[in-house]
Amino acid sequence: MEKRIPMCAGMGGGSSDAVTIRALNQLWLLTLSRKDMMDIGIPIGSDVPYCLLSGCAQVTGKGEVVCRILGLLSSWVVLVKPDFGIST
């Protein structure tokens, strides 16, 4: 996988936290719901709840408010990142 996401941009580059939560849920047969996993992930990183969701979403708050966005399959998106970063 090749990522082209700038660091400290708040764009979900740290998805490994979400993958770890999901993998442990399966490995240890925890049967956690997606909401349970999101609640566990919020203190770990702002991008974890989004990364536990499949598809496009708008994320607000501290990463805990995730709203799905439908119909972007044929849309173009332009992202602009300033020269400074924000640790999420």
N, CA, C and O atoms as a GROMACS GRO file, in nm:
protein
  352
    1MET      N    1   0.084  -0.117   0.000
    1MET     CA    2   0.000   0.000   0.000
    1MET      C    3   0.089   0.123   0.000
    1MET      O    4   0.185   0.130   0.076
    2GLU      N    5   0.057   0.217  -0.083
    2GLU     CA    6   0.132   0.342  -0.089
    2GLU      C    7   0.042   0.455  -0.042
    2GLU      O    8  -0.061   0.483  -0.104
    3LYS      N    9   0.082   0.520   0.068
    3LYS     CA   10   0.003   0.632   0.121
    3LYS      C   11   0.057   0.762   0.064
    3LYS      O   12   0.178   0.782   0.054
    4ARG      N   13  -0.033   0.849   0.029
    4ARG     CA   14   0.005   0.983  -0.014
    4ARG      C   15  -0.070   1.085   0.070
    4ARG      O   16  -0.129   1.180   0.019
    5ILE      N   17  -0.067   1.062   0.199
    5ILE     CA   18  -0.135   1.148   0.295
    5ILE      C   19  -0.029   1.224   0.373
    5ILE      O   20   0.060   1.162   0.430
    6PRO      N   21  -0.038   1.356   0.377
    6PRO     CA   22   0.061   1.432   0.454
    6PRO      C   23   0.048   1.404   0.603
    6PRO      O   24  -0.063   1.386   0.654
    7MET      N   25   0.161   1.401   0.673
    7MET     CA   26   0.159   1.377   0.817
    7MET      C   27   0.101   1.497   0.890
    7MET      O   28   0.112   1.610   0.843
    8CYS      N   29   0.038   1.470   1.004
    8CYS     CA   30  -0.022   1.572   1.090
    8CYS      C   31  -0.125   1.656   1.016
    8CYS      O   32  -0.139   1.775   1.043
    9ALA      N   33  -0.197   1.595   0.925
    9ALA     CA   34  -0.299   1.667   0.848
    9ALA      C   35  -0.440   1.632   0.894
    9ALA      O   36  -0.537   1.689   0.844
   10GLY      N   37  -0.453   1.540   0.989
   10GLY     CA   38  -0.584   1.501   1.037
   10GLY      C   39  -0.666   1.426   0.933
   10GLY      O   40  -0.788   1.440   0.927
   11MET      N   41  -0.597   1.347   0.850
   11MET     CA   42  -0.664   1.278   0.739
   11MET      C   43  -0.664   1.126   0.756
   11MET      O   44  -0.679   1.054   0.657
   12GLY      N   45  -0.648   1.077   0.875
   12GLY     CA   46  -0.660   0.933   0.898
   12GLY      C   47  -0.538   0.851   0.865
   12GLY      O   48  -0.550   0.732   0.838
   13GLY      N   49  -0.421   0.910   0.866
   13GLY     CA   50  -0.300   0.836   0.835
   13GLY      C   51  -0.263   0.732   0.939
   13GLY      O   52  -0.191   0.637   0.908
   14GLY      N   53  -0.311   0.747   1.061
   14GLY     CA   54  -0.278   0.653   1.168
   14GLY      C   55  -0.380   0.542   1.181
   14GLY      O   56  -0.420   0.507   1.292
   15SER      N   57  -0.423   0.486   1.070
   15SER     CA   58  -0.529   0.385   1.073
   15SER      C   59  -0.484   0.253   1.135
   15SER      O   60  -0.567   0.165   1.157
   16SER      N   61  -0.356   0.238   1.164
   16SER     CA   62  -0.309   0.113   1.224
   16SER      C   63  -0.371   0.091   1.362
   16SER      O   64  -0.390  -0.024   1.403
   17ASP      N   65  -0.404   0.198   1.433
   17ASP     CA   66  -0.471   0.183   1.563
   17ASP      C   67  -0.607   0.116   1.544
   17ASP      O   68  -0.643   0.026   1.620
   18ALA      N   69  -0.682   0.161   1.444
   18ALA     CA   70  -0.814   0.103   1.417
   18ALA      C   71  -0.802  -0.042   1.374
   18ALA      O   72  -0.881  -0.127   1.416
   19VAL      N   73  -0.702  -0.071   1.292
   19VAL     CA   74  -0.682  -0.209   1.246
   19VAL      C   75  -0.649  -0.299   1.365
   19VAL      O   76  -0.696  -0.412   1.371
   20THR      N   77  -0.570  -0.250   1.458
   20THR     CA   78  -0.534  -0.328   1.576
   20THR      C   79  -0.657  -0.359   1.661
   20THR      O   80  -0.675  -0.472   1.706
   21ILE      N   81  -0.742  -0.258   1.683
   21ILE     CA   82  -0.865  -0.280   1.761
   21ILE      C   83  -0.953  -0.383   1.692
   21ILE      O   84  -1.005  -0.475   1.756
   22ARG      N   85  -0.969  -0.368   1.562
   22ARG     CA   86  -1.054  -0.462   1.486
   22ARG      C   87  -0.994  -0.603   1.489
   22ARG      O   88  -1.067  -0.701   1.504
   23ALA      N   89  -0.862  -0.614   1.473
   23ALA     CA   90  -0.796  -0.745   1.472
   23ALA      C   91  -0.807  -0.814   1.608
   23ALA      O   92  -0.834  -0.934   1.614
   24LEU      N   93  -0.785  -0.738   1.716
   24LEU     CA   94  -0.796  -0.798   1.849
   24LEU      C   95  -0.939  -0.841   1.879
   24LEU      O   96  -0.961  -0.942   1.946
   25ASN      N   97  -1.035  -0.765   1.831
   25ASN     CA   98  -1.176  -0.802   1.848
   25ASN      C   99  -1.202  -0.938   1.784
   25ASN      O  100  -1.273  -1.022   1.842
   26GLN      N  101  -1.146  -0.961   1.667
   26GLN     CA  102  -1.164  -1.089   1.599
   26GLN      C  103  -1.080  -1.199   1.662
   26GLN      O  104  -1.128  -1.310   1.686
   27LEU      N  105  -0.953  -1.168   1.689
   27LEU     CA  106  -0.861  -1.268   1.743
   27LEU      C  107  -0.906  -1.321   1.879
   27LEU      O  108  -0.901  -1.441   1.905
   28TRP      N  109  -0.950  -1.229   1.965
   28TRP     CA  110  -0.990  -1.267   2.100
   28TRP      C  111  -1.140  -1.297   2.111
   28TRP      O  112  -1.192  -1.318   2.221
   29LEU      N  113  -1.211  -1.299   1.996
   29LEU     CA  114  -1.354  -1.329   1.993
   29LEU      C  115  -1.433  -1.243   2.091
   29LEU      O  116  -1.517  -1.293   2.166
   30LEU      N  117  -1.405  -1.112   2.090
   30LEU     CA  118  -1.468  -1.020   2.185
   30LEU      C  119  -1.611  -0.983   2.146
   30LEU      O  120  -1.689  -0.941   2.232
   31THR      N  121  -1.645  -0.996   2.021
   31THR     CA  122  -1.777  -0.958   1.967
   31THR      C  123  -1.816  -0.815   2.002
   31THR      O  124  -1.933  -0.787   2.032
   32LEU      N  125  -1.719  -0.724   1.998
   32LEU     CA  126  -1.748  -0.582   2.022
   32LEU      C  127  -1.822  -0.526   1.901
   32LEU      O  128  -1.792  -0.561   1.787
   33SER      N  129  -1.918  -0.439   1.926
   33SER     CA  130  -1.987  -0.371   1.817
   33SER      C  131  -1.896  -0.262   1.760
   33SER      O  132  -1.794  -0.228   1.820
   34ARG      N  133  -1.933  -0.209   1.644
   34ARG     CA  134  -1.855  -0.099   1.586
   34ARG      C  135  -1.852   0.019   1.683
   34ARG      O  136  -1.748   0.084   1.698
   35LYS      N  137  -1.965   0.049   1.748
   35LYS     CA  138  -1.970   0.160   1.844
   35LYS      C  139  -1.877   0.133   1.962
   35LYS      O  140  -1.807   0.224   2.006
   36ASP      N  141  -1.874   0.010   2.013
   36ASP     CA  142  -1.783  -0.024   2.122
   36ASP      C  143  -1.638  -0.001   2.080
   36ASP      O  144  -1.559   0.056   2.156
   37MET      N  145  -1.604  -0.045   1.959
   37MET     CA  146  -1.466  -0.027   1.911
   37MET      C  147  -1.435   0.121   1.893
   37MET      O  148  -1.323   0.164   1.922
   38MET      N  149  -1.533   0.200   1.846
   38MET     CA  150  -1.512   0.344   1.831
   38MET      C  151  -1.489   0.409   1.967
   38MET      O  152  -1.402   0.495   1.981
   39ASP      N  153  -1.566   0.368   2.068
   39ASP     CA  154  -1.550   0.423   2.203
   39ASP      C  155  -1.412   0.390   2.259
   39ASP      O  156  -1.352   0.473   2.328
   40ILE      N  157  -1.361   0.272   2.230
   40ILE     CA  158  -1.226   0.234   2.273
   40ILE      C  159  -1.122   0.318   2.198
   40ILE      O  160  -1.021   0.358   2.256
   41GLY      N  161  -1.147   0.343   2.070
   41GLY     CA  162  -1.050   0.412   1.986
   41GLY      C  163  -1.038   0.561   2.006
   41GLY      O  164  -0.933   0.618   1.979
   42ILE      N  165  -1.144   0.627   2.053
   42ILE     CA  166  -1.142   0.773   2.066
   42ILE      C  167  -1.025   0.823   2.150
   42ILE      O  168  -0.957   0.916   2.107
   43PRO      N  169  -0.998   0.766   2.268
   43PRO     CA  170  -0.883   0.815   2.346
   43PRO      C  171  -0.747   0.786   2.280
   43PRO      O  172  -0.648   0.851   2.311
   44ILE      N  173  -0.743   0.688   2.191
   44ILE     CA  174  -0.618   0.648   2.126
   44ILE      C  175  -0.579   0.745   2.016
   44ILE      O  176  -0.462   0.783   2.004
   45GLY      N  177  -0.676   0.786   1.935
   45GLY     CA  178  -0.647   0.877   1.824
   45GLY      C  179  -0.774   0.929   1.761
   45GLY      O  180  -0.874   0.857   1.751
   46SER      N  181  -0.772   1.053   1.720
   46SER     CA  182  -0.891   1.117   1.662
   46SER      C  183  -0.937   1.052   1.534
   46SER      O  184  -1.054   1.063   1.498
   47ASP      N  185  -0.848   0.984   1.464
   47ASP     CA  186  -0.885   0.923   1.336
   47ASP      C  187  -0.935   0.780   1.350
   47ASP      O  188  -0.981   0.722   1.251
   48VAL      N  189  -0.928   0.721   1.470
   48VAL     CA  190  -0.966   0.581   1.486
   48VAL      C  191  -1.113   0.556   1.456
   48VAL      O  192  -1.143   0.462   1.383
   49PRO      N  193  -1.208   0.635   1.510
   49PRO     CA  194  -1.349   0.607   1.478
   49PRO      C  195  -1.376   0.608   1.328
   49PRO      O  196  -1.448   0.522   1.277
   50TYR      N  197  -1.320   0.705   1.256
   50TYR     CA  198  -1.340   0.710   1.111
   50TYR      C  199  -1.282   0.585   1.045
   50TYR      O  200  -1.343   0.527   0.955
   51CYS      N  201  -1.165   0.544   1.088
   51CYS     CA  202  -1.099   0.430   1.025
   51CYS      C  203  -1.171   0.299   1.052
   51CYS      O  204  -1.150   0.202   0.979
   52LEU      N  205  -1.254   0.294   1.154
   52LEU     CA  206  -1.334   0.175   1.180
   52LEU      C  207  -1.458   0.169   1.092
   52LEU      O  208  -1.525   0.066   1.085
   53LEU      N  209  -1.488   0.279   1.026
   53LEU     CA  210  -1.603   0.288   0.937
   53LEU      C  211  -1.555   0.264   0.795
   53LEU      O  212  -1.445   0.306   0.758
   54SER      N  213  -1.635   0.199   0.714
   54SER     CA  214  -1.600   0.179   0.574
   54SER      C  215  -1.666   0.287   0.490
   54SER      O  216  -1.784   0.317   0.510
   55GLY      N  217  -1.593   0.344   0.398
   55GLY     CA  218  -1.650   0.442   0.307
   55GLY      C  219  -1.609   0.584   0.340
   55GLY      O  220  -1.518   0.608   0.420
   56CYS      N  221  -1.677   0.678   0.277
   56CYS     CA  222  -1.649   0.821   0.295
   56CYS      C  223  -1.731   0.877   0.411
   56CYS      O  224  -1.844   0.834   0.434
   57ALA      N  225  -1.672   0.972   0.482
   57ALA     CA  226  -1.743   1.032   0.595
   57ALA      C  227  -1.688   1.171   0.623
   57ALA      O  228  -1.574   1.203   0.588
   58GLN      N  229  -1.772   1.252   0.686
   58GLN     CA  230  -1.729   1.382   0.738
   58GLN      C  231  -1.711   1.362   0.888
   58GLN      O  232  -1.800   1.311   0.956
   59VAL      N  233  -1.596   1.403   0.939
   59VAL     CA  234  -1.565   1.383   1.080
   59VAL      C  235  -1.552   1.520   1.147
   59VAL      O  236  -1.480   1.607   1.098
   60THR      N  237  -1.621   1.536   1.259
   60THR     CA  238  -1.614   1.662   1.334
   60THR      C  239  -1.591   1.632   1.481
   60THR      O  240  -1.575   1.517   1.521
   61GLY      N  241  -1.590   1.738   1.561
   61GLY     CA  242  -1.561   1.724   1.703
   61GLY      C  243  -1.416   1.689   1.721
   61GLY      O  244  -1.328   1.746   1.656
   62LYS      N  245  -1.390   1.596   1.808
   62LYS     CA  246  -1.253   1.547   1.830
   62LYS      C  247  -1.233   1.414   1.760
   62LYS      O  248  -1.148   1.334   1.798
   63GLY      N  249  -1.313   1.390   1.656
   63GLY     CA  250  -1.306   1.266   1.582
   63GLY      C  251  -1.416   1.170   1.617
   63GLY      O  252  -1.429   1.063   1.556
   64GLU      N  253  -1.498   1.206   1.716
   64GLU     CA  254  -1.601   1.115   1.764
   64GLU      C  255  -1.733   1.128   1.689
   64GLU      O  256  -1.819   1.040   1.701
   65VAL      N  257  -1.751   1.235   1.613
   65VAL     CA  258  -1.875   1.255   1.537
   65VAL      C  259  -1.846   1.219   1.391
   65VAL      O  260  -1.780   1.294   1.320
   66VAL      N  261  -1.896   1.105   1.347
   66VAL     CA  262  -1.867   1.053   1.214
   66VAL      C  263  -1.999   1.039   1.138
   66VAL      O  264  -2.086   0.963   1.178
   67CYS      N  265  -2.012   1.114   1.027
   67CYS     CA  266  -2.134   1.109   0.945
   67CYS      C  267  -2.096   1.058   0.806
   67CYS      O  268  -2.012   1.116   0.738
   68ARG      N  269  -2.160   0.949   0.765
   68ARG     CA  270  -2.133   0.892   0.632
   68ARG      C  271  -2.169   0.992   0.522
   68ARG      O  272  -2.264   1.069   0.535
   69ILE      N  273  -2.092   0.988   0.414
   69ILE     CA  274  -2.121   1.066   0.294
   69ILE      C  275  -2.141   0.968   0.181
   69ILE      O  276  -2.051   0.889   0.149
   70LEU      N  277  -2.256   0.972   0.120
   70LEU     CA  278  -2.288   0.882   0.010
   70LEU      C  279  -2.276   0.954  -0.123
   70LEU      O  280  -2.291   1.076  -0.129
   71GLY      N  281  -2.248   0.881  -0.228
   71GLY     CA  282  -2.250   0.937  -0.363
   71GLY      C  283  -2.124   1.008  -0.407
   71GLY      O  284  -2.131   1.092  -0.496
   72LEU      N  285  -2.010   0.978  -0.349
   72LEU     CA  286  -1.885   1.043  -0.391
   72LEU      C  287  -1.805   0.959  -0.489
   72LEU      O  288  -1.691   0.994  -0.521
   73LEU      N  289  -1.861   0.851  -0.538
   73LEU     CA  290  -1.785   0.762  -0.625
   73LEU      C  291  -1.736   0.830  -0.752
   73LEU      O  292  -1.629   0.795  -0.802
   74SER      N  293  -1.811   0.925  -0.804
   74SER     CA  294  -1.769   0.990  -0.928
   74SER      C  295  -1.735   1.136  -0.905
   74SER      O  296  -1.739   1.216  -0.999
   75SER      N  297  -1.701   1.172  -0.783
   75SER     CA  298  -1.670   1.311  -0.751
   75SER      C  299  -1.520   1.332  -0.739
   75SER      O  300  -1.445   1.240  -0.707
   76TRP      N  301  -1.478   1.454  -0.765
   76TRP     CA  302  -1.339   1.494  -0.745
   76TRP      C  303  -1.332   1.572  -0.615
   76TRP      O  304  -1.423   1.647  -0.581
   77VAL      N  305  -1.222   1.554  -0.542
   77VAL     CA  306  -1.201   1.626  -0.418
   77VAL      C  307  -1.062   1.687  -0.423
   77VAL      O  308  -0.965   1.620  -0.459
   78VAL      N  309  -1.052   1.814  -0.388
   78VAL     CA  310  -0.923   1.881  -0.380
   78VAL      C  311  -0.894   1.907  -0.233
   78VAL      O  312  -0.973   1.972  -0.165
   79LEU      N  313  -0.781   1.857  -0.185
   79LEU     CA  314  -0.740   1.878  -0.047
   79LEU      C  315  -0.622   1.973  -0.044
   79LEU      O  316  -0.528   1.960  -0.121
   80VAL      N  317  -0.629   2.068   0.046
   80VAL     CA  318  -0.522   2.166   0.061
   80VAL      C  319  -0.472   2.156   0.204
   80VAL      O  320  -0.551   2.161   0.299
   81LYS      N  321  -0.341   2.143   0.221
   81LYS     CA  322  -0.281   2.135   0.353
   81LYS      C  323  -0.182   2.248   0.371
   81LYS      O  324  -0.093   2.267   0.288
   82PRO      N  325  -0.196   2.324   0.480
   82PRO     CA  326  -0.100   2.432   0.505
   82PRO      C  327   0.038   2.376   0.542
   82PRO      O  328   0.053   2.255   0.558
   83ASP      N  329   0.136   2.463   0.554
   83ASP     CA  330   0.272   2.421   0.584
   83ASP      C  331   0.292   2.373   0.728
   83ASP      O  332   0.400   2.324   0.762
   84PHE      N  333   0.191   2.387   0.813
   84PHE     CA  334   0.204   2.343   0.951
   84PHE      C  335   0.116   2.220   0.973
   84PHE      O  336   0.022   2.195   0.897
   85GLY      N  337   0.147   2.144   1.077
   85GLY     CA  338   0.070   2.024   1.107
   85GLY      C  339  -0.001   2.036   1.240
   85GLY      O  340   0.034   2.119   1.323
   86ILE      N  341  -0.101   1.951   1.259
   86ILE     CA  342  -0.175   1.945   1.385
   86ILE      C  343  -0.174   1.799   1.428
   86ILE      O  344  -0.224   1.712   1.356
   87SER      N  345  -0.119   1.771   1.545
   87SER     CA  346  -0.115   1.634   1.594
   87SER      C  347  -0.254   1.592   1.637
   87SER      O  348  -0.316   1.656   1.721
   88THR      N  349  -0.302   1.483   1.577
   88THR     CA  350  -0.435   1.433   1.613
   88THR      C  351  -0.420   1.305   1.692
   88THR      O  352  -0.520   1.246   1.733
   0.00000   0.00000   0.00000
